[in-house]
Amino acid sequence: MNFDKYTKKAREAVSEMQAMAARFSNSQYTPEHLMLALLNDKTGAIISILKRANLNFLLTQQILEKE
């Protein structure tokens, strides 16, 4: 993967996703790890997207962390 072609935000999300996988002792990255990484970025678009969809982002985060 050539991270130089990614935006700064995308590189941060991938890095955070890798940290999430390590936190849960997973050797593979999953969509759940990426979603948790995006939810951890309080300035990212995912928070406003979930709010517009009337979804509770804290509850979503808690559910993903239990998986």
RODRENMI-501634 format. One record per residue: residue in one letter; x, z, y of N, C-alpha, C in turn. Coordinates in steps of 0.2 Angstrom, whole numbers, plus 5000, padded with zeros to 4 digits. Each point is the difference from the previous one (the first is absolute). Example, Ala and Ser with C-alpha at 12.3 -4.5 7.8 and 13.67 -1.06 7.14 Angstrom:
<sites>
  r  neast   nup  nnorth  caeast  caup  canorth  ceast   cup  cnorth
  A   5066  5039    4972    4996  5000     5006   5004  5000    5006
  S   4998  4996    5005    5004  5001     5006   4996  5003    5005
</sites>
This chain:
<sites>
  r  neast   nup  nnorth  caeast  caup  canorth  ceast   cup  cnorth
  M   5004  5000    4994    4996  5000     5006   5004  5000    5006
  N   4999  4996    5005    5004  4999     5006   4996  5004    5005
  F   5002  5006    5001    4996  5005     5005   5001  4997    5007
  D   5005  4996    5002    5001  4998     5007   4995  4996    5002
  K   4996  4997    4996    4994  4995     5002   4994  5005    5001
  Y   5000  5006    4998    4994  5004     5001   5000  5003    5007
  T   4994  5002    5003    5000  5003     5006   5002  5007    4999
  K   5002  5003    5006    5002  5007     4999   4995  5005    4997
  K   4993  4999    5002    4995  5004     4996   5000  4999    4993
  A   5000  4993    4998    5000  4999     4993   5006  5003    4996
  R   5006  5000    5003    5006  5003     4997   4999  5008    4999
  E   4997  5003    5006    4998  5007     4999   4995  5001    4995
  A   4995  4996    4999    4995  5001     4995   5003  5000    4993
  V   5004  4995    4999    5004  4999     4993   5004  5006    4999
  S   5004  5002    5005    5004  5006     4999   4996  5006    4998
  E   4995  5001    5004    4995  5006     4999   4997  4999    4993
  M   4998  4994    4998    4997  4999     4993   5005  5002    4995
  Q   5007  4998    5001    5005  5002     4995   5000  5008    5000
  A   5000  5003    5005    5000  5008     5001   4994  5003    4996
  M   4994  4997    5001    4994  5002     4997   5001  5000    4992
  A   5003  4994    4998    5001  4999     4992   5005  5006    4998
  A   5005  5001    5003    5005  5005     4998   4997  5007    5000
  R   4996  5001    5006    4996  5007     5000   4996  5001    4994
  F   4997  4995    4997    4996  5001     4995   5003  4998    4993
  S   5007  5000    5000    5004  4998     4994   4998  4994    4997
  N   4998  4995    5004    4998  4993     4997   5006  4995    5001
  S   5001  4997    4994    5006  4995     5001   4997  4993    5002
  Q   4994  4999    5000    4997  4994     5003   4996  5001    5006
  Y   4999  4995    5005    4997  5001     5006   4993  4997    4998
  T   4995  5004    5003    4993  4998     4999   4996  4999    5006
  P   4994  4997    5000    4996  4999     5006   4999  5007    5003
  E   4999  5005    4996    4998  5007     5002   5006  5002    5004
  H   5006  4999    4998    5006  5002     5004   5000  4997    5007
  L   4999  4993    5000    4999  4997     5006   4995  5003    5005
  M   4994  5001    4997    4995  5003     5004   5001  5006    5003
  L   5003  5005    4996    5003  5006     5002   5005  4999    5006
  A   5004  4996    4999    5005  4998     5005   4997  4998    5007
  L   4995  4996    4999    4996  4998     5006   4996  5005    5003
  L   4997  5005    4996    4997  5005     5003   5004  5005    5003
  N   5006  5001    4998    5005  5004     5004   5002  4998    5006
  D   4999  4994    5002    5002  4997     5007   4994  5001    5004
  K   4999  5005    5004    4994  5002     5004   5000  4995    5006
  T   5005  4996    5001    4999  4995     5005   4998  4993    4998
  G   5000  4999    4993    4998  4994     4997   4993  4998    5000
  A   4999  4994    4998    4993  4997     5001   4995  5003    4994
  I   5003  5002    4995    4996  5002     4994   4995  5006    5002
  I   5002  5004    5005    4996  5006     5002   4994  4997    5003
  S   5001  4996    5005    4994  4997     5004   4996  4996    4995
  I   5003  4996    4995    4996  4996     4996   4995  5005    4996
  L   5003  5005    4997    4996  5005     4996   4994  5003    5004
  K   5002  5002    5006    4995  5002     5005   4994  4996    5001
  R   5002  4993    5001    4995  4995     5002   4996  4999    4993
  A   5002  5001    4995    4997  5000     4993   4996  5006    4999
  N   5000  5005    5004    4997  5007     4999   5003  5003    4994
  L   5006  4999    4999    5004  5004     4994   5004  5005    5003
  N   5001  5006    4997    5004  5005     5002   5007  4999    4997
  F   5004  4999    5005    5007  4999     4998   5004  5006    4997
  L   4998  5006    5002    5003  5006     4997   4997  5001    4992
  L   4994  4998    4999    4997  5001     4994   5003  4994    4995
  T   5001  4994    5003    5003  4995     4996   5007  5002    4998
  Q   5004  5003    5005    5007  5002     4998   5000  5005    4995
  Q   4995  5005    5000    5000  5005     4995   4998  4997    4993
  I   4996  4995    5000    4998  4997     4994   5006  4997    4997
  L   5004  4996    5004    5005  4996     4998   5006  5005    4997
  E   5001  5005    5003    5005  5005     4998   4999  5003    4994
  K   4993  5000    4998    4998  5003     4993   5001  4995    4995
  E   5001  4994    5001    5000  4995     4995   5007  5000    4997
</sites>
